[in-house]
Amino acid sequence: MDLFFHPSSIAVVGASTRKGGYHLIRNLLFGYRGAIFPVNPRYSTIEGLPCFPSLEAVPGAVDLAIILVPAPAVPAVLEACARKKIRRVMIESAGFAEVGETGRAIQDHCLEIARRSDIRIWGPNCMGIVDIPGRHFFTFMLPNVYENAIIPGRISLIVQSGMLSAAFIADVMGNQGIGIGKVCSIGNKADVDECDLLRYLLEDAETDAVALYIESFPRGRLFANIARSASKPVVVLKGGKSSAGARAAMSHTSSLAGNSRLLDGVLEGSGIIHAYDFHQMVDLARALSANGDLAPECRTAILTFSGGAGIVSCDLMEKHGLKVAQLSEATREALADLFPEWMPVANPIDLYPAIELHGRLSTYDRAISIVLKDRNVDVLFIHYVSGFDGKSLDLSALKKRADEHGKKVIFWNLGHREPTMTFQLQAQADGIESYGELSRAVECLAAAARYREKKHRKRLPS
């Protein structure tokens, strides 16, 4: 698999000066440092690169061929790859098994050529690879995706959808400020599939958690066993569970959804965390990568600016089986010094009366310092408004203090767009989770608390 991610040379068959073939070249030029060989007999140069009439005309060895020509022309290109001894091929063209029997016959023919020529095929009908930290964009998605927002992270994705992966990268990084590692769009997965890529990403030093959107699991038992033995969290969003969804999956990537209830049971028994929408999938992955060592009790102190938000937090925590911590006597006494005499101290800790006396940041800082020392507390769940007065907590110092006391800190963060995004990016840089929804914060905390317990279940037989 590594040759797909780190080739020393790439030939782009179907390169052009317009649309997908042009975007592919532009994307490669953005960050890829190896040799790039456009292939198309209609051009002599593309973006200043010599363009070759055929693969045979390309000088020297080629590690990876990316194909973006009409499906009926792909088998002949694969034969040329075999003659050129190119052993890794990414087919980003559509028009294969997802369109019916004619396309399936072309896909089967491609697979036959690949197997007799020792070629591994990625795709077809896919968007290829995006490696944010490595600045590798082996895809024809629009270049403004990386021009507008590049936030490296340590969550990697395997996605059985092309355009979704492109739009999702833009939304997660640009609108939510969440860093991404590698994104693997696998399409029809005629050869390379989620099992191959999960193995690779679980060994990848740049990946802390793997999230997948998958429409079918042809090697479901193997996938479950790989996940069961994984030392990293695996989150799965399964498409095609409903009858309508299964029909849509068949026409999208020719995926047979199979028995969803049986599959869910197999995956659940392998320590895999289920997601039910795309943003939740990424949020769960980052929560598990950051908090995989949480105790199942997850005794939580809620520090809030609103009594109502504290009450709703308690309701959500009970719903998810989490414990609202019983503050120690020493903690209650220390907190009492912050509040007016009429204010009883309890968990949730409503900070607003103290804020009126001491100011916002001073109250937060003092209350956090007190609660961090409480041995009855595992987690500080802090409700916060960004941009309220132009000032912000020192998140780096907070993370350091929390680590010294063996505590986890998460935020529910509200406010105007720019200050909340600034806060989100700073929190991510300092290793602190920040959520825009109260329910999502609690949901992710609960998933992290359950993660260790799930990983101790017995391994399924092969």
N, C-alpha and C positions, 0 to 999 in steps of 0.2 A: 504493500500500500504506500510505502514512503515515497516511491517514485512518482505517484500521482501528485503528492503534495510538494515534493522538492526536486522537480526535474531540472537538469542542467541545460536543456534545450527543448523548445516547443515549436511544433509546426501547426499552423492554423489553416486547415483546409476549408476554403469557403470565405477567406478573408476578403474584405471589400472596402469601398470608401463610403458605404451607406449601411444603415440599419445594423442588424446583429453582427455581421462580419466586421464592421467598422468598430463597433463598441468593444468587441473582443480584443482587437489590437490596441485600442486606447486603454482598456483596462490592464492589459499586460504591461504596457509601457509605464503605467502609474507606479508600479513598485517591483515588478519582476526583474531580476538582474541577470538572468540567463539569456541564451541566444533565442531570438524570435524569428521564425521563418514563415511569413505569409505565403500561402499557396493559392493561386488563382491565375489561370492563363490570360485573363482579361486585363491584368495590370502589370506594370513593370516595377512600380514602387507603391507602397502604402505607408503613410505617415513617416516618410524618410527611410523606410526599410525596403531592401530589395525584395521583390515579390517573384516567386518561382512558378513556372507553369505546371509543375507536377511534383509529387513527393520525391520521385527518382532524381529530379534536378536539384534537390536541396543538397548542399555540400555537407559531408560529414554525418555523424550519428545524430539521431533524434530520440530523446527519451520519451516524449509525450506528444501524441497527435490529438488536437481538438478539432472535431469535425462539425461543421455547420453548413451542410449542403442538403438538398432534398433527399428524403428517405430512399427513393429508388436508386440514387447514385451512391449510397453509402457502402454497399457490398464491394463495389469496385475500388473504393478508397481503402477499405480494409485489406483487400488483396494487395494493394500497393504498399500498405503498412507492413504486411508480411514480407514482401520482397525487400523492403527497406530495413527489416528487422526492428521495427518499432513495436515494443511489447506492451505499451500502455496507451490506451485509446479512450478518449472521452467523446461520446456522441451526444451533442447538445441539440441536434435536429429532432423535430417531432414527426409524426406520421407513421408510427410503428404499431405495436400491439394495441395501443390505446384507441386506435381508430377502427379496429375490426380485423377480419381474417386476412385481408390483403396486407395490411401493415404487420400483422403477426408473422406472416410468411417471410417478409423482409427481415424482421427481427430475428427469426429462427435461422435464416440464412447467415446473417451477420454472426450469430453465436457459433454456428458451425465453422465458419472461417476462422474465428478467434480461437476455438479449441484446437483445431488442427495446426494452428500457427503459434501456439503458446502466447496468445495475446489476452490481456485482461481488459474487459470493456466496462466503462463507467457510463451509465445511462441505459438506453437513449432517453430522449424527451426530458431533459434536465437542464439545470442552470450551472452545473459544475461545482467548483470549489471557490470559496472565499476564505482567506486566512487573514484576519484583521491585523494581528500583531506582525505577521510576516509580510503584510502588504501585497499578498498574492491574490489577484482577482482573475481567476480562470473562468470567466463567465461573460455572457453578452448582455448582462443587465446594464441599465443606463449608468454612465460614469458619474452622474451627480449624486449617486448613493454615497460614494466615498468622498466626493468633493464637499458635501454638506456636513457630514458627521462621521468621524472615525474615532471610536472609543474602544481601544483594546480591552479585552476581558478574558476570563478564564472559564467561561461556559461555552461548550461547543455543541453545535446542532447537527442532527441528521434529519433531513426534511424530504419527504416524498412528494414534493411539489416545487415547481420551478419559480413561477412568478410570486408565490407566497414567500419563498425564501428571500427574494429581492426586496419585496415590500416590507417584510418583517424586519430585515436588517435596518432599513431606513427608519422604521417606526421605533424599534427598541432602542437604537442608539440616538436618533435625532430627537424623538419626542419624550423618551423616558430616561435617557441618560444611562442606560445599562450597557456595560461593556460586553463584547462578544469575542470569542476566540476564533474557532473555525466553523464554517457553515458548509455542509455537504448536501447538495441537492442531487438525489439519486434517481428520480424519475421512475422509469419502468423497471429498473434494477434487473436487467437481463442477466447480468453476471455479478458485478460487485453489488453487495447488498448491505443491509444494516448489521449483519453479523460481522462481516469483514471490517466495517468502519467502526463498530463499537469496540472490537478488539484493539484496533489501532488507536483510537482516542483514549481508551483506558490506560494505554501505555504512554500517551503523549505527555511530556513534561509540562506543556503549556495549557493543559486542560485539567480543571478540578472537578467538573461535573458535565454529564452528557444529557441533553434533552432531545427527544425524537418525536416528530410527527410522522406516523407510519399508517398506511392503509391496509397492509397485509403482512403477515409473517410466515412466509413459506417454510422457513426453518425456525419455527417458534420455539421448539424445545431447546435447540442449540442456543438461540438468543437468550432464553431464560437462564440457561446454565452459565453463559458468559456473564450475564448480569449478576447472578447469584455469587459468583466468585470475585466480583469486582470490588476493588478497594475505593472506588469513587461512586458517588450517587448517580443513578440512572432514572430519568423522568420520561414517561411515555404518554403522548396524546395519541390515542388510537382513533383514526377516522373510519367511517363506514360501519358503525355499530348498528345504526337503524337500517331498516330495509331500503329507505330512500337513499341514505348515505352509502350503502353498499352498492346500489346501482350507479350512483354518481362516481364512486371510486373505480368501478369497472370501466367507465368511459374516460376517466381522468388518467389513470396509469395502468389500466388493465388489471387491477388488483382484485383478487377474490378475498373478500373480508373474512370468510370462514365463521366458525362458531364463536361469537364474541364473548359469551358467558364463560365458555370453557377456557378461552384464551386469557380472559381477565383473571381467572383463578390461577392459571399457570404463572402469569406474570406477577400477580400479587404474592404468590409463594416464593418468588425469587428476589424479594426485597425491592422491586421496582415500584416507584411512586407514580400513581395515575394522575394525569391532568385532564381537564375538561374544556379548556380553551387555550389559546396560544400565549397570551400574556401570562396566564397562570403557570403555564409550562416553564417559562423562563424564570418567573419569580420563585417557583419551587426549586428549580435547579440552583439558583444563586443562594437561596436560603440553606439548602442542604450542603452546598459546598462550604458555606461559612459556618454553619452550626451543626455539623454532623455529629459532634461529640456532646450534645446537650443531654442532660439527664432526662429520662422520660417524665419525671414529676414536673420539671420546668417551672419551679416556684417563681412567680413573677410579681414584681413590684411595678405598679402603674403610676407614673408621674404625669399628671395632666393639667391643662389650663382650664378644663371644663368638667364640672361635676357630671353632666350628662354623658360626655364622652367616656368618662371613667366607668359609669354604669353600663353602657353598651359594651365596653371592653370586657367587663366581668361576665356579661351574658355570653359574649362570643367565646371567651376562654372556657367557660363551663361547657358550652356546646361542643367544643373540640377536646374536652377531657384534660384541660390544663388547670393548674392550681394558682389561685391568687394567694400570694405569700402572706403568712402571718408575721407581721413585723415584730422584731424583738422589742423588749421593753426599753433597751438602751437607744434603739432607733427612734421609737416614739418620743422618748424624752428629748432627744437631740432635735428632732423635727419640731417639737412643740415650741422651741425657742424662736423658730422662724415665724410662727403664726400668731395672730391676735389671741388674747386669752379665751375668747368665746369659741374658738375654732378647735373642735376635736381632731386628733390625728388618727387617720385610718388609711387602709389600702383599699381602693385607690387613693392616692395622695393628691388632693385638689390644691394646686399651688397658687391659684389666683389670689386668695386673700393675702398670702405672703408676698406675692408680686406687688400688690398695692403698697406694702410696707417697705420693701427692700429693692424694688426694681426687678425687671425680668431676668436678665442674665445672672445677676447675683443670686437670685432665688434658685434658679435652675442649678447653678454651680454648687451652691451649698447643699441643696437637697440631694443632688446626685452623689456628692462626696459622702454624705451620711449613709445613704442606702447602700452604696458600694461596700460598706464595712459590715453589713448585716449578713450573718451566716445562714439565715433562713431564706435568703434570696439567691436565686440562680440567674435571673434575667431582669434587666431594667427596660421596661417598655415606656418610652418617653414620647408624649404628645407635644408637638412643637409647631410653631408658625414661623416660617422663614420671611425675612424682609420686613418684619413688623416695625423695627426701629432702626434699620440699617446696620444692626449688629448681629453677630452670630456666635454660637458656642465654638470653642476650640475643639473640633472633633478629633484631631490627632492626639491631643493631650487626654481627651476623654477615653479614647481607645486604649491608650497606654495604661491609664489608671484602672480601667475595667479588666484588662489582662492581668495586671498585678494582683487584683482581688479575685481572679478566676470567674469573672462575671461576663455575661453577654449583654450587649446593648442593641436595641432596635428602636427605630423611630417611626412614628406616624407623622408625616410632615405635610403641612398645608401652607398655602400662601399664593402669591402671584407667580406667574410662570417663570420669569427669569431668576428670582431668588430661590425658588424651590428647585430649579434645575441646577443652580450653582451649589446648593446644599447637597443635592443628590450626587453630583459628581465628586464633591469633596468627601462625602460619606463613603462612596465606593472606593476612592483612592486610599482612605484610611481603614478600609475593611469593616465598615459598619453598614448594616442594612437599613434602608429607608424606603418607606412605602407611602403611596398617595391614598390608599384606601385602608380604613381601619380593619375591615374584615379580612383583607388579603394579608395584612401583617400578622394577624392572629392565626390564620390558616397556615401560613408558611412556618410560623413558629411551632405549631403543632406537628407539621410534617417533619421538621427537623428533630423534634423531641422523640418522634416514633422511629426515626431512621435507624438508630443503633439496634433497637430491638428486632427490626425486620431482618437485619443482616446476619442474625444468629440462627436463622432457620436452616434446616438441613438442605443440602444440595440435591436437586432432582437427579434421578438416573438419566444417563445419556440415551 
